Amino acid sequence: MFEITDAAKKQLLAVTEQRQLSPGKFLRLAVQPAWQGEGDFGIVIDDRGVTDLSITEGNRTVLLVGPEVDEAVPNSVLDFKTPKEGPRFTLDVF
């Protein structure tokens, strides 16, 4: 099952507020093949789907997660970490 840490939720809220997304647009966790960028996952701007799980922080949707994420990376945790090389989101799979 997919989980998300409080640190990741807080950072997603900050990103959402900075981006000033249009109404009906949200951040989405995407995995390959939908994610075409570097690495195995990424965060994109997208519309809400009927099967999406909505992750909230402070009564605001900060991330959409579709069933394909749970299928592609079951037992995973999205986190936001600040290592020496700079802050970043990580997806740890167990």
C-alpha positions in Angstrom: 0.0 0.0 0.0 1.2 3.5 -0.8 2.0 5.8 2.1 3.2 9.4 2.3 5.1 11.1 5.2 4.1 14.3 6.9 7.3 16.0 5.6 6.3 15.1 2.0 2.7 16.5 2.6 4.1 19.8 3.9 6.4 20.2 1.0 3.7 19.3 -1.5 1.5 22.0 0.1 4.3 24.5 -0.3 4.8 23.5 -4.0 1.0 23.7 -4.6 0.9 27.2 -3.1 4.0 28.4 -5.1 2.7 27.1 -8.4 -0.8 28.7 -8.0 -2.4 25.9 -9.9 -5.5 26.6 -12.1 -8.8 25.4 -10.7 -9.3 21.7 -11.2 -5.5 21.1 -11.5 -3.5 19.1 -8.9 -0.1 17.6 -8.4 0.0 13.9 -9.3 2.5 11.2 -8.5 3.2 9.5 -11.8 5.2 6.3 -12.6 6.4 4.9 -15.9 5.1 4.8 -18.6 3.1 7.9 -17.8 6.2 9.5 -16.2 8.7 10.2 -19.0 11.3 12.1 -17.0 14.4 11.0 -15.2 14.0 8.2 -12.7 11.1 5.8 -12.0 8.6 8.4 -10.8 7.8 12.1 -10.9 5.2 14.7 -9.9 3.2 16.3 -12.7 0.2 18.7 -12.9 -3.0 16.9 -13.9 -6.8 16.7 -13.6 -8.5 14.5 -10.9 -9.6 11.1 -12.0 -12.5 9.1 -10.6 -10.3 6.4 -9.2 -7.7 8.7 -7.7 -6.7 8.8 -4.0 -6.5 12.4 -2.8 -3.8 13.2 -0.3 -4.6 16.3 1.8 -2.7 18.6 4.1 -4.5 21.4 5.9 -7.9 20.6 4.2 -6.2 21.0 0.8 -5.6 18.4 -1.8 -1.8 18.3 -2.3 -1.4 15.1 -4.3 -3.4 12.7 -6.5 -2.4 9.1 -6.6 -3.9 6.7 -9.1 -4.2 3.0 -8.8 -1.3 2.5 -11.2 1.1 3.8 -8.5 0.0 1.1 -6.0 0.3 -1.5 -8.8 3.7 -0.3 -9.9 5.2 0.3 -6.5 3.2 -1.5 -3.8 4.4 -1.1 -0.2 6.1 2.2 -0.9 6.5 5.5 1.0 6.8 8.9 -0.6 9.0 11.1 1.6 10.8 14.5 1.4 14.4 14.5 2.5 17.1 17.0 2.8 20.4 15.3 2.2 23.7 17.1 1.7 23.3 17.2 -2.1 20.0 19.0 -1.7 16.3 18.5 -0.9 14.3 16.0 -2.9 11.3 13.7 -2.9 12.1 10.0 -2.5 10.0 6.9 -3.1 11.1 4.1 -0.9 9.8 0.6 -1.9 9.7 -2.2 0.7 
